[in-house]
Amino acid sequence: MKTKEKIKITATELFNQKGVKNVTLREVAKALGKSYGNITYHFKTKNHLLLELFDDMIEETTEIMKSFNSQNLFHGILDAPKTTFKISMKYLFFYVDYVEIRRTYQAVFSKAEESNAFRKKGYLKILQTLQTQKILRKELTSKDLYYLMELSGAMRTFFFLNLHPDNFKDQGLEKKYITYVNNLVKPYLTPKGLQEFNTYLN
């Protein structure tokens, strides 16, 4: 494995264990048994390192979402928490240290905001299609659908923010997360949508 990849793996582990604020590039170097200069050769600053880790997270998520169930959009939406759970756990610090990143690493925060805005445009089209398929209630406006997306994002963040390290090995954690997120959509469903939801669960 190349040094650059080792740096990213080690930094990710340290960020998850100690928080972004409490990890320096010197500490990453020490954990790897490398010189500080060796680290800064690949990543001039911690900001550069965080930017690349964020790009990696988006790339990994995009690759997984390529398997999105286009034949059944609703099942694809319900599959999303399951397909992205491991990535969210891998890059947990982006959730836990959101405030610190927003305050200190503006370039990373700006990129995250751009990514979220782009993602929401795509999901809005999917949700509108689900309305035409009579899965989501037809009276929901674009504003309502954006609210649903915002609420979903907030719930996901809340879930990971409240994880204690002792819970990481909980075998039922993934199932709890999927249930936690997917139940959010139930009040927005038509009778047909609710039937599809229950079919998916079974």
C-alpha positions as CSV (number, residue, x, y, z in Angstrom):
1,M,0.0,0.0,0.0
2,K,1.3,3.4,-0.9
3,T,2.3,5.9,1.8
4,K,-0.5,8.4,0.8
5,E,-3.2,5.7,1.3
6,K,-1.6,4.7,4.6
7,I,-1.8,8.3,5.7
8,K,-5.5,8.6,4.9
9,I,-6.4,5.4,6.6
10,T,-4.5,6.3,9.8
11,A,-5.8,9.9,9.8
12,T,-9.3,8.6,9.4
13,E,-8.9,6.3,12.4
14,L,-7.4,9.0,14.5
15,F,-10.1,11.5,13.6
16,N,-12.8,9.1,14.5
17,Q,-11.1,8.2,17.8
18,K,-10.0,11.7,19.0
19,G,-11.9,14.2,16.9
20,V,-10.6,16.4,14.1
21,K,-9.6,19.2,16.4
22,N,-7.4,17.0,18.6
23,V,-5.4,15.3,15.8
24,T,-2.3,17.0,14.2
25,L,-0.3,15.9,11.2
26,R,2.6,15.3,13.5
27,E,0.4,12.8,15.4
28,V,-0.5,11.1,12.1
29,A,3.2,10.9,11.3
30,K,4.0,9.4,14.7
31,A,1.3,6.8,14.4
32,L,2.7,5.7,11.1
33,G,6.3,5.8,12.2
34,K,7.0,8.4,9.4
35,S,8.7,11.8,9.5
36,Y,6.5,15.0,9.6
37,G,8.1,16.0,6.3
38,N,6.9,12.7,4.8
39,I,3.3,13.5,5.7
40,T,3.4,17.1,4.5
41,Y,4.9,15.9,1.2
42,H,1.6,14.3,0.5
43,F,-0.7,16.7,2.4
44,K,0.6,20.2,3.0
45,T,-1.9,20.9,5.7
46,K,-4.7,19.1,7.6
47,N,-7.1,21.0,5.5
48,H,-5.7,19.4,2.3
49,L,-6.0,16.0,4.0
50,L,-9.6,16.6,5.0
51,L,-10.5,17.7,1.5
52,E,-9.2,14.5,0.0
53,L,-10.9,12.4,2.6
54,F,-14.2,14.1,1.8
55,D,-13.7,13.5,-1.9
56,D,-13.0,9.8,-1.1
57,M,-16.2,9.6,0.9
58,I,-18.2,11.1,-2.0
59,E,-16.6,8.8,-4.5
60,E,-17.3,5.7,-2.4
61,T,-20.9,6.8,-1.9
62,T,-21.4,7.5,-5.6
63,E,-20.0,4.0,-6.5
64,I,-22.4,2.3,-4.2
65,M,-25.4,4.4,-5.3
66,K,-24.7,3.4,-8.9
67,S,-26.5,0.1,-7.9
68,F,-29.6,2.2,-7.0
69,N,-32.7,0.2,-7.9
70,S,-33.9,2.2,-10.9
71,Q,-36.7,-0.3,-11.6
72,N,-38.3,0.4,-8.2
73,L,-37.3,3.9,-7.1
74,F,-39.1,3.6,-3.8
75,H,-37.2,0.4,-2.9
76,G,-34.0,2.3,-4.0
77,I,-34.7,5.1,-1.5
78,L,-35.4,2.5,1.3
79,D,-32.2,0.7,0.4
80,A,-30.0,3.8,0.6
81,P,-29.4,3.8,4.4
82,K,-28.3,0.2,4.2
83,T,-26.0,0.7,1.2
84,T,-24.3,3.8,2.7
85,F,-24.1,2.7,6.4
86,K,-20.6,1.4,6.3
87,I,-19.3,4.5,4.6
88,S,-21.0,6.7,7.2
89,M,-19.3,4.7,9.9
90,K,-15.9,4.9,8.2
91,Y,-16.0,8.7,7.9
92,L,-17.9,9.2,11.2
93,F,-15.9,12.3,12.1
94,F,-17.5,14.3,9.3
95,Y,-20.8,13.9,11.2
96,V,-19.4,14.2,14.8
97,D,-17.1,17.1,14.0
98,Y,-19.5,19.0,11.7
99,V,-19.4,22.2,13.8
100,E,-15.6,22.2,14.1
101,I,-15.2,21.6,10.3
102,R,-17.7,24.4,9.6
103,R,-15.8,26.8,11.9
104,T,-12.2,25.9,11.0
105,Y,-12.1,24.2,7.6
106,Q,-14.2,26.4,5.4
107,A,-13.0,24.8,2.1
108,V,-14.2,21.4,3.4
109,F,-17.5,22.8,4.6
110,S,-18.1,24.6,1.3
111,K,-17.5,21.5,-0.7
112,A,-19.9,19.6,1.6
113,E,-22.6,22.2,1.1
114,E,-22.1,22.1,-2.7
115,S,-22.3,18.3,-2.6
116,N,-25.4,18.3,-0.5
117,A,-27.1,20.9,-2.8
118,F,-26.3,18.7,-5.9
119,R,-27.5,15.6,-4.1
120,K,-30.8,17.2,-3.1
121,K,-31.6,18.2,-6.6
122,G,-31.3,14.6,-7.7
123,Y,-33.4,13.3,-4.8
124,L,-36.1,16.0,-5.4
125,K,-36.6,14.5,-8.9
126,I,-36.9,11.0,-7.5
127,L,-39.4,12.2,-4.8
128,Q,-41.5,14.0,-7.5
129,T,-41.4,10.8,-9.6
130,L,-42.7,8.9,-6.5
131,Q,-45.6,11.3,-6.4
132,T,-46.5,10.6,-10.0
133,Q,-46.3,6.9,-9.1
134,K,-48.7,7.5,-6.2
135,I,-46.2,6.4,-3.6
136,L,-45.9,9.8,-2.0
137,R,-49.0,12.0,-1.4
138,K,-49.8,14.3,-4.3
139,E,-50.5,17.3,-2.2
140,L,-46.9,17.6,-1.1
141,T,-45.2,20.6,-2.5
142,S,-41.5,21.0,-3.5
143,K,-41.1,22.8,-0.2
144,D,-42.5,19.8,1.6
145,L,-40.2,17.5,-0.2
146,Y,-37.2,19.6,0.6
147,Y,-38.2,19.6,4.2
148,L,-38.4,15.8,4.1
149,M,-34.8,15.7,2.8
150,E,-33.6,18.2,5.4
151,L,-35.3,16.2,8.2
152,S,-33.8,13.0,6.9
153,G,-30.3,14.5,6.8
154,A,-30.8,15.9,10.4
155,M,-31.9,12.5,11.7
156,R,-29.0,10.7,10.1
157,T,-26.6,13.2,11.7
158,F,-28.3,13.0,15.0
159,F,-28.0,9.2,15.0
160,F,-24.2,9.2,14.4
161,L,-23.6,12.2,16.7
162,N,-25.1,10.2,19.6
163,L,-23.1,7.0,19.0
164,H,-20.8,6.0,21.8
165,P,-17.7,4.0,20.9
166,D,-19.0,1.1,22.9
167,N,-21.9,0.9,20.4
168,F,-19.7,0.5,17.3
169,K,-19.5,-3.3,17.7
170,D,-23.3,-3.6,18.3
171,Q,-24.4,-6.2,15.7
172,G,-27.9,-4.6,15.5
173,L,-26.6,-1.1,15.0
174,E,-27.0,-1.1,11.2
175,K,-30.6,-2.4,11.5
176,K,-31.5,0.2,14.1
177,Y,-30.1,2.9,11.8
178,I,-32.1,1.7,8.7
179,T,-35.3,1.5,10.7
180,Y,-34.7,4.9,12.3
181,V,-34.2,6.6,8.9
182,N,-36.8,4.8,6.8
183,N,-39.7,5.2,9.3
184,L,-39.4,9.0,8.7
185,V,-41.1,8.6,5.3
186,K,-44.2,6.8,6.5
187,P,-46.3,9.9,7.3
188,Y,-45.7,11.1,3.7
189,L,-46.9,7.9,2.0
190,T,-50.2,7.2,0.2
191,P,-52.1,3.9,1.1
192,K,-50.3,2.4,-2.0
193,G,-47.0,3.7,-0.7
194,L,-47.6,2.3,2.8
195,Q,-48.4,-1.1,1.2
196,E,-45.1,-0.9,-0.8
197,F,-43.3,0.0,2.4
198,N,-44.6,-3.0,4.3
199,T,-43.9,-5.3,1.3
200,Y,-40.3,-4.0,1.4
201,L,-40.0,-4.7,5.1
202,N,-41.2,-8.3,4.6
